[in-house]
Amino acid sequence: MKIALVIPVSPFESKSTVLESVKVLKSLDFSNFEYKIVYVVDFNEECALALKSEGVEVLFRKDNRGKRAGAINDAVDYLSDFNPDYLAIFDVDSRPQKNFLIKCIEALEKCEDCYIASSKRYIWNGINLVTETVEAEYYLINFFLERLKWKQFNGLIGVLKYKILKEEKLNELALTEDADFSTRMHAKGKKALLVKTTKIYEEAPMSWKELYNQRKRWYYGGLQLWKYRKTFDERKVKISWILALTLSYVVILALPLIILAPPLLLYHYKKISKLKLVLGLTVHALLLQIAALDAIFSYLTKKSVGWSKVRRVTEKLNT
């Protein structure tokens, strides 16, 4: 059985970040799989050279056509001769547990109609109020991820069936290509599997500004998904999808519930210091609400929303 790991690298990433990524991904359990690790680098020569020195394959792009979606599509074409059974997609900040690939593939082998398998997400850079707040938010996201019929793994981080990805490709015009692909797959009756026997960690934005820009892009991308509203056959999946695309735009409704946060935070973290997250969650709710309104305004006025640089912990430690 063959598996390929694909990691898009934006022009903004640093050498220290990609080298740490290689170290983590090389330590995964590949068992008896034949595998390739492919980094798709968008005109970042320093990162490309550093990656080649680590013995991984590098697909160098002289432009960033289609951004992340274009990078993954190019990797899928690049791997056509290798023709893997599965393709795992990670970001440079992804920190999967050692058994992540094995557990996801085991789950996919048992589900003919499934297109992706992944796990709950956790934050590994809880170093300030912003990142700790997002860490707390992810526990809520994981709660809904278990229960919703429409499952969306951010960034399509997980293990996918290569054949499906090769046939369908990612939409390079979609601002949130992951949510676009997930919507199309669910509309075609495909399923996403949540694997509970492994975990994956990722970085949260380290400032309120970075978080705002990220979420505004997510909200804008969500508005582009409404064109698929008539394509669902399964009613429960469609309802789950509609709820995700509506309730998340009215975060302000959850603000009164923050008064319940202190006992829940104490119960979960067992630390009084974590009560500061009440402030963080309040700011977070207000910030997301403004980001949602900003995204709606930009969408209606046809004002584009782009990607922006996000600082990494590895950069912070090396400055």
C-alpha positions in Angstrom: 0.0 0.0 0.0 1.2 3.5 -0.8 0.7 6.8 0.9 2.0 10.3 0.1 2.2 13.2 2.5 1.7 16.6 0.9 2.6 19.8 2.8 1.9 23.2 1.1 4.5 25.9 2.0 3.5 29.5 1.5 6.0 32.3 0.5 5.7 33.6 4.1 7.1 30.5 5.9 10.6 30.5 7.5 13.3 27.9 7.2 13.1 27.0 10.9 9.3 26.3 10.5 9.6 23.9 7.6 12.6 22.1 9.2 10.6 21.5 12.4 7.8 20.2 10.2 10.0 17.7 8.5 11.3 16.4 11.8 7.8 15.8 13.1 6.4 14.1 9.9 9.4 11.9 9.5 8.8 10.5 13.0 5.3 9.2 12.1 4.6 5.5 12.0 4.6 4.4 8.3 4.6 0.7 9.2 5.1 -1.2 6.0 3.8 1.5 3.7 5.7 2.7 0.7 5.6 6.5 1.1 6.7 9.9 -0.2 6.9 13.2 1.6 6.3 16.1 -0.8 6.5 19.7 0.2 5.0 22.1 -2.4 6.9 25.4 -2.1 5.6 28.6 -3.6 8.6 30.7 -4.8 10.5 30.4 -1.5 14.0 29.3 -2.4 15.4 29.4 1.1 12.7 26.9 2.3 13.1 24.8 -0.9 16.9 24.4 -0.4 16.5 23.6 3.3 13.9 20.9 2.6 16.0 19.3 -0.1 18.8 19.0 2.3 16.5 17.0 4.6 15.9 14.3 1.9 12.2 15.0 1.2 10.8 15.7 -2.2 10.2 19.3 -3.2 7.7 20.5 -5.8 8.8 24.1 -6.5 6.2 26.5 -7.9 7.3 29.8 -9.4 4.0 31.4 -8.7 1.1 30.8 -6.2 -1.7 30.0 -8.6 -4.7 28.9 -6.6 -2.8 29.5 -3.4 -3.2 26.4 -1.1 -5.7 24.7 -3.4 -3.4 25.1 -6.4 -0.5 23.7 -4.5 -2.4 20.6 -3.5 -3.8 20.1 -7.0 -0.3 20.3 -8.4 0.9 17.8 -5.9 -1.9 15.4 -6.9 -0.7 15.6 -10.5 2.9 15.3 -9.5 2.1 12.1 -7.7 0.3 10.4 -10.6 3.1 8.1 -11.5 3.5 7.1 -7.8 -0.3 6.6 -7.7 -0.7 6.3 -3.9 -3.7 4.7 -2.3 -3.9 7.5 0.2 -2.8 11.1 0.4 -2.3 12.8 3.7 -2.5 16.6 3.8 -0.7 18.6 6.5 0.2 22.2 7.1 3.7 23.2 8.3 2.4 23.7 11.8 0.6 20.3 12.0 1.8 18.0 14.8 0.0 14.7 14.3 0.5 11.9 16.8 2.8 9.1 15.8 -0.1 6.7 15.0 -2.1 9.3 13.0 -1.6 7.8 9.6 -2.2 4.2 10.7 -5.4 4.9 12.6 -6.9 7.1 9.8 -6.1 4.5 7.1 -7.5 1.7 9.3 -10.8 3.7 9.5 -10.9 4.4 5.7 -10.3 0.8 4.8 -13.5 -0.1 6.6 -15.6 2.7 4.9 -16.1 2.5 1.1 -18.1 5.8 1.0 -15.7 7.8 3.1 -13.3 10.3 1.4 -11.3 11.6 4.4 -10.4 10.5 7.9 -9.0 12.8 10.6 -9.1 13.4 14.3 -10.0 16.1 16.8 -7.8 19.2 16.7 -5.9 20.6 19.6 -3.7 23.7 20.0 0.0 23.2 20.9 1.1 26.9 21.2 -0.9 28.0 24.2 1.5 30.8 25.0 -0.7 33.9 25.5 -4.3 34.9 26.0 -5.1 34.7 22.3 -3.8 31.2 21.7 -5.2 29.9 25.0 -8.6 31.3 24.1 -8.5 29.5 20.7 -7.4 26.4 22.6 -10.6 26.6 24.7 -12.6 27.3 21.5 -11.3 24.1 19.9 -12.7 22.0 22.8 -16.1 23.4 21.8 -15.5 22.7 18.1 -14.5 19.1 18.9 -17.8 18.7 20.8 -19.8 19.7 17.7 -17.5 17.7 15.4 -18.6 14.5 17.1 -22.2 15.3 16.6 -22.7 17.1 13.3 -23.4 15.1 10.2 -21.5 17.6 8.0 -17.9 17.3 9.3 -15.4 19.9 8.2 -11.7 19.3 9.0 -10.0 22.7 8.6 -7.5 22.6 5.8 -8.5 19.1 4.8 -5.8 18.1 7.3 -6.1 14.3 7.4 -5.8 11.3 5.2 -7.8 11.2 2.0 -8.4 8.6 -0.7 -6.1 9.7 -3.5 -8.4 8.5 -6.3 -11.2 10.8 -5.1 -9.0 13.8 -4.8 -7.5 13.2 -8.2 -11.0 13.0 -9.8 -12.5 15.9 -8.0 -9.6 18.3 -7.4 -9.8 21.4 -5.2 -11.6 24.5 -6.3 -8.8 27.1 -6.8 -11.3 29.9 -6.9 -12.7 29.2 -3.5 -11.3 31.2 -0.6 -11.8 28.3 1.7 -11.1 25.4 -0.6 -11.3 22.9 2.3 -14.9 23.8 3.1 -15.8 23.9 -0.6 -14.4 20.4 -1.1 -16.1 19.0 2.0 -19.4 20.5 0.9 -19.1 18.9 -2.6 -18.2 15.5 -1.1 -21.1 15.5 1.3 -23.4 16.6 -1.4 -22.4 13.5 -3.4 -23.1 11.2 -0.5 -19.4 10.8 0.7 -18.6 10.8 4.4 -15.9 12.2 6.6 -14.7 10.0 9.5 -13.7 11.3 12.9 -11.1 9.0 14.3 -11.0 9.0 18.1 -7.9 6.9 18.6 -5.4 9.5 17.6 -5.0 13.3 17.7 -3.5 16.2 15.8 -2.2 19.5 17.1 -1.8 22.8 15.3 -0.8 26.4 16.0 -3.3 29.1 16.7 -2.8 32.7 15.5 -0.7 34.5 18.2 -2.4 38.0 18.0 -6.0 39.2 17.9 -5.2 40.8 14.5 -4.0 37.6 13.0 -7.1 35.8 14.4 -9.4 38.4 13.0 -7.8 38.1 9.5 -8.0 34.3 9.6 -11.7 34.2 10.6 -12.7 37.0 8.2 -11.3 34.8 5.4 -13.2 31.8 6.8 -16.4 33.7 7.0 -16.0 35.1 3.5 -15.3 31.6 2.2 -18.4 30.3 3.9 -20.6 32.8 2.0 -19.2 31.3 -1.3 -20.7 27.9 -0.3 -24.3 28.8 -0.5 -24.2 28.0 -4.3 -24.3 24.4 -3.2 -27.5 24.7 -1.2 -29.6 22.7 -3.8 -27.2 19.9 -4.2 -27.8 17.9 -1.0 -29.9 14.8 -1.0 -29.6 13.7 2.7 -31.7 16.0 4.8 -29.7 15.6 8.1 -26.5 16.5 6.3 -28.0 19.5 4.7 -29.4 20.7 8.0 -26.1 20.3 9.7 -24.4 22.2 6.9 -27.0 25.1 7.0 -26.6 25.4 10.8 -22.8 25.6 10.4 -23.2 28.4 7.8 -25.7 30.4 9.8 -25.1 30.1 13.5 -21.4 30.8 13.2 -22.2 34.2 11.7 -24.2 35.3 14.8 -21.6 34.6 17.5 -22.9 37.4 19.5 -25.8 35.2 20.6 -23.4 33.1 22.6 -22.0 36.0 24.6 -24.5 35.7 27.5 -23.4 32.0 27.9 -19.9 33.2 28.9 -21.2 33.7 32.4 -21.2 29.9 32.6 -17.5 29.7 31.6 -15.8 30.0 35.1 -17.0 26.7 36.6 -16.5 24.9 33.3 -12.9 26.3 32.9 -12.1 25.3 36.5 -13.5 21.8 36.0 -11.6 21.3 32.7 -8.2 22.9 33.5 -8.1 22.5 37.3 -6.2 25.9 37.4 -7.5 29.2 38.8 -5.2 31.0 36.4 -7.3 29.8 33.5 -10.2 32.1 34.7 -8.5 34.8 32.6 -10.0 33.0 29.6 -13.4 34.5 30.5 -11.9 37.8 29.3 -10.4 36.0 26.3 -13.7 34.4 25.3 -15.5 37.7 25.6 -13.1 39.4 23.3 -13.1 36.4 21.0 -16.9 36.4 20.6 -16.9 40.1 19.9 -14.0 39.8 17.4 -15.6 37.0 15.5 -18.9 38.8 15.3 -17.2 41.9 13.8 -15.2 39.6 11.4 -18.4 38.0 10.3 -20.1 41.4 9.5 -16.9 42.6 7.8 -16.8 39.5 5.6 -20.5 39.9 4.7 -19.9 43.5 3.8 -16.9 42.6 1.7 -18.8 39.8 0.0 -21.7 42.0 -0.9 -19.5 44.8 -2.2 -17.3 42.3 -4.1 -14.2 43.4 -2.2 -11.6 40.6 -2.2 -10.3 39.1 0.9 -6.8 37.6 0.8 -4.3 35.5 2.8 -1.9 37.2 5.2 1.2 36.2 7.0 0.8 34.3 10.3 3.7 34.3 12.8 5.0 30.9 13.9 6.3 29.8 17.3 9.5 28.7 15.6 10.1 32.2 14.3 9.4 33.7 17.7 11.9 31.4 19.4 14.5 32.3 16.8 14.2 36.0 17.1 
